[in-house]
Amino acid sequence: MINIGLIGCGNVGLNVIKILKKHSVSIRKKCGCNINIKWICDKDISRLKQINMPHQKLTSDPSKVILDPSIDILVELIGGEEIPKKIILEAMNRGKHVVTANKAVLAKYWDEIFSLALRKKLLVYFEAAVAAGIPIVQSLNEGLAANKIQSITGILNGTTNFILTKMTDENMTFNEALKLAQKSGFAETDPSLDIDGSDTAQKLSILASIAFGNHLPFEKIYREGISQISSFDIKYAKDEFGYILKLLASVRNENNKISATVYPTLISKEHPLATVENEYNAIYVDGDFAGDIMLYGKGAGGPAAASAVVSDIIYLARNIFYGTAGKSPYISYDRNIKINLNPIEKIESEYYIRFITADRPGVLSKISGILGRNNVSISACFQEARYKKRAVPILMLTHKAKEGNIKKAINLIDKLPIVKSKTVVLRIME
């Protein structure tokens, strides 16, 4: 029998308990032994009273779980950073394996956690930390282990994808779509980590660290959010050029230079990621031998995340039961591997640019002249019918150009008296 201690009994934790109870017979067959919930811990003791579990298994004190020598697996589901980090490290120092769904802790303290796991010959499983029920961690770590990963591109945040879907399909403003996301339970009361790209960058940090064998700190990932996105640009990009806007996480290995970014990106309506809507997530992986693979499913929600947590518990329990846990590490981690990051200014992309200018002759030539002098070539241009004494939008697509050149050109263009508002720039995925 394998004993587990669960710390954090919110929506995910309650569903973990539900799965372990409901599927106890099939779980035993899969891991070879019974899994016993020895402790359930939550700071809100009243929430634990709703659980049909013996009273002696319930506590609001994490130390009772951490210090219990009979616990084989500690399951951390409380969220936050410093307290979960302390719990995870203390559990490993006391010889316990760990299952966590905490993307923030892993993205920030990857080195500390997995260095300790290697020294102690312990395992840390974390499938639910990225894209909830989608088995992307297992796919990278095991199913694609024979491949050198060329790139990972994904929609990793259900809140932002829900918002952008409503802005695209129903012509909502950002604020209208955000309010609907909050009302529907897809966005927090404070959604800042979602909409500014931080949540997505944390998840990308984890995937890149698995793919490339060493930690890529999330703070080094260039990121932009979606709060400044206008339904105007979503509509024009779709109607005039056939593009759909998504908040994409992308990490790419080009000649041993790693480009890692999170920002709103236009993709062709024909691309598989363009069909991923509302709260769903998808990850597109390119392996040098496997080629392109896409995983799709629910990237958030208690049941989906709990599915991934219980999967980790099953496979970790099986390793413990058969005496193989910790004899080899779960992830490939080598601090000596150097990850050379490509600065954002050197990353190349195609671009959608929208200017709002005075309606007068010569405007287009001035703008195109500045772009040309900064090595930015125009591939397409659209301008609405002219209206006297009124500012008009000019939409352009560019050929591939360096980010640094685009920024220099736009900075100069925005200083022109003919430009009436800040220029909008969106990247286009090839």
Sequence and secondary structure as in RCSB ss.txt:
>XXXX:A:sequence
MINIGLIGCGNVGLNVIKILKKHSVSIRKKCGCNINIKWICDKDISRLKQINMPHQKLTSDPSKVILDPSIDILV
ELIGGEEIPKKIILEAMNRGKHVVTANKAVLAKYWDEIFSLALRKKLLVYFEAAVAAGIPIVQSLNEGLAANKIQ
SITGILNGTTNFILTKMTDENMTFNEALKLAQKSGFAETDPSLDIDGSDTAQKLSILASIAFGNHLPFEKIYREG
ISQISSFDIKYAKDEFGYILKLLASVRNENNKISATVYPTLISKEHPLATVENEYNAIYVDGDFAGDIMLYGKGA
GGPAAASAVVSDIIYLARNIFYGTAGKSPYISYDRNIKINLNPIEKIESEYYIRFITADRPGVLSKISGILGRNN
VSISACFQEARYKKRAVPILMLTHKAKEGNIKKAINLIDKLPIVKSKTVVLRIME
>XXXX:A:secstr
 EEEEEE  SHHHHHHHHHHHHTHHHHHHHHSS EEEEEEE S HHHHTTS S GGGEES HHHHHT TT  EEE
E   SSHHHHHHHHHHHHTT EEEE  HHHHHHHHHHHHHHHHHHT  EE GGGTTTTS HHHIIIIITTTS EE
EEEEE  HHHHHHHHHHHHS   HHHHHHHHHHTTSS SS HHHHTSHHHHHHHHHHHHHHHSS   GGGSEE  
STT  HHHHHHHHHHH EEEEEEEEEEEETTEEEEEEEEEEEETTSGGGG  TTEEEEEEEETTTEEEEEEEE S
SHHHHHHHHHHHHHHHHHHHHTT BTTB SS   TTS   B  GGG EEEEEEEEEE SSTTHHHHHHHHHHHTT
  EEEEEE    TTS EEEEEEE SEEHHHHHHHHHHHTTSTTB S  EEEEE  
